[in-house]
Amino acid sequence: MPPSVAERAVGNEHPRVPVGLDVRSWEERVAAVAACAGQHATQVDAAARFPAEAVEAMGAEGLLGAWIEPTLGGLGASIERIAWACGEIGQRCASSAMVFAMHQIQVASLVRHAGDSDWWTARLREIASTQRLIASATSEVGVGGDLRSSKCAIQIDGRVGTLTKRAPVMLRPRTISGRYARSHHDIVGSFQYCLRTWGFTGTIRRKAPRRRRR
């Protein structure tokens, strides 16, 4: 397979500690991740497994904090650069590109709604400094693909809240996760909350697929 546009600009080596864009270009960072993703793509597809090597490379290049402003430790990349990176990585491994895209969507939500909150600002700094992957469980069984409607609801007992959600797809949880749910079981499905879990304390169970009737 011929090299992607980004890979023509750089070799396969990359530093383990993210540095500023003024030292290492965006194209070089993306090229290193694309090369790593391509190297393991066949194994990832054959085993239908999580692209751990590519995600590790994303962290090493600082791409998991790309959307976050440099003042908070991120790279301050634009949406155009993020989209371009998705295409470059996707040429080598579609699974890696999807994980990258889903993570960036979650980060973009945090960046947009953090406002002047000291707590959320600290969380953005944490993502940038630790390069943690944000998990995502937005889709749900039984809503017909309507992401603006939820069947599951938050259950509050005193100061403890619990949520049980049947999600057909979930990005591998790494400390932080985002999921949509109704704020109460008696409320309409379109009245949603987006929950952010800092420190994964839930249980993931895989249900056996239903057998199709012949």
N, C-alpha and C positions, 0 to 999 in steps of 0.2 A: 504494500500500500504506500503511495507517495506521501511525503510529509505534509501536514496541514500548514496553513499560512503561518501560524504562530511558531510551529516547530522549525521552520526555515530560519528563524531569527536566533535560535539558541540551541545548545546541546542539551543532554539529558540531565546533567548535574544541577542540583539546586541546594541552597543553604537550608539548614534545619530551623533557623530562627528568622521569622519575617523581618524585613527591613523596609524602609520607606520607598515610595515609588521613584523618588529622585535618585536612588541608588540602584535599584533593579526595576526595569520597566515592566509594565503590565503585560506586554506581549511575551516577555521572557518568563514571567511567572506562569501565565496560562500555558505556554509551550511546555514547560516542565511537567505540569499536571496532565496535559494531553498525552504526552509521551508515556507517562506512568500508567495512565488509564488504558492506553492502547496495548501496552505490554501485558496487561492482565485481563484484557477484555474477553479473550477466548475462554479462559478459566471461569470468569464471572458468569458468562452466559451458559457454559456447559453445566455448571453446578447450581445455576440460578441463585447465586449468593450475593451478599452485600459487597460492593467494591471497596473493601477496606483500604487497600493500598492507595487507590486514587484519592480517597478522602484524607488519608494521612498526608499525601503530597499537597493537597489543598491547604491543610493546616500549616505545613512547613513553609508554604509560599505566602501565607497570610490571607488566602482567598476567602476563608470562612468569616473574616472580619472586613471583607472588601467594601461593603456598603456603609460601614461605620466611618464617621468622620475621623481624620487624622488626629484631631485634638483629643479624641477618646481612644486612640491607639489603632484605629483602622486605616484603610487605604483610601477611603473617600472616593471610590469608583462610581462613575455615572451609570444610569440604567442602560445606556448604549454599550458601555464596556461590559457590563454584566451579561447582557444578551449576546454579545459577540463571543464572550468566553463560553457560554452554553453551547454555541454552535461549534466552536473549536474543539471542546472536550467531547461533544456528541459525535464528531466525525470519527473519534477513536473508540468511544464506549458510551452507548446511549444510557446505560444504567448510571454511570458516573455523572453524566450531564444532568440526568433527572434528579439525582440526589442533590447536586449543586444548586439546581434551579429551585427545588422545594425549600432548601435551606435559606436561599436568598429571599424568597417570598416571605418567610417567617421573620427574617431580620429586617426586611423593609417595613413590615408592619410595626415592629418595635421602634424603629427609627422614626417613623411617621407619627406615632402616638406617644412617644416618650415625653415630649414637651419639656417642661421645666422640672420634671420630677427627678429629684436626687436619686431615688431608689432605682428608677429605670435607667438613668444615666450610668449608675454604678453597674447595672447588669450589662449594658452595652460595652462598658470598659472590660468587664469580665469575659465577654464573648471574644473581644478583640485580643485580649492578652492570653487567653487559654486556647483560643481557636476551637471552641466546642461546637459540635454539630447540633443543630436544633431539630428535634424530631417533629413529625407532623402526623396528626390523625384527624384530617378534616372531613373525609368522606365517611358515609355511614350506610349500613345495610337498611333497606326499607324506605328510603326517601327518593328513590328513583333518580339519583344523580344530582338532586337539587341541593347544592352546598349552602343555600340560604335558608334551609329548613332542617330542623333536628328532631329526632325522636327521643334521644336520651335527654336526661335532665339531671341537674345537680341536686343532690339530697343533703340537706343540712341537719345535723344533729348537734346542737350546742355550738361549739366552735370548730367542729369537724365537718368537712364536706366530702362527699364521695360521689364518684361518677362511674357508671358502667356504660360502655359504648361498644357496639358491634361495628368495628372498622374493618372493611375489606382489605385496606392497604394502610400500612403504617411505616413511616421512615424510622429506621433503627434509633431507639432513644439513647441519647448521650447527655444525661444530666438535665437538659432543658427540653420541654415538649409543649406543643400547642394543639388545642383541640376545641371544637365548637360544640355547644350544648345549650339546651333551654335553661333559663335561670330557675325554673320551677316546673314540676310535673303537671301543674294545672294550667300552664300558659301555652299559647299557640306556638307552633313549631318555628315560626319565622322570628320570634323574639329570642335571639341568640346572644350568648356570651362567648367570647373567645378566652379560654383559660390558658394561662401560662404556668407550667409546673416547673419550679426550680428545684431540681433534685428529684429524680424519678423514684416514686415510692409506690407505684402501682404494680399490678400483675398482668402480664400478657399471656393469654391462653389461645392456642390455635384450635379452631373447631374443624372437625372433619368435614370435607365438602359433601353436599347432598348428592345422592345418586340420582341420575336422570332416569325418568321412566321411559321405557321403550314403547 
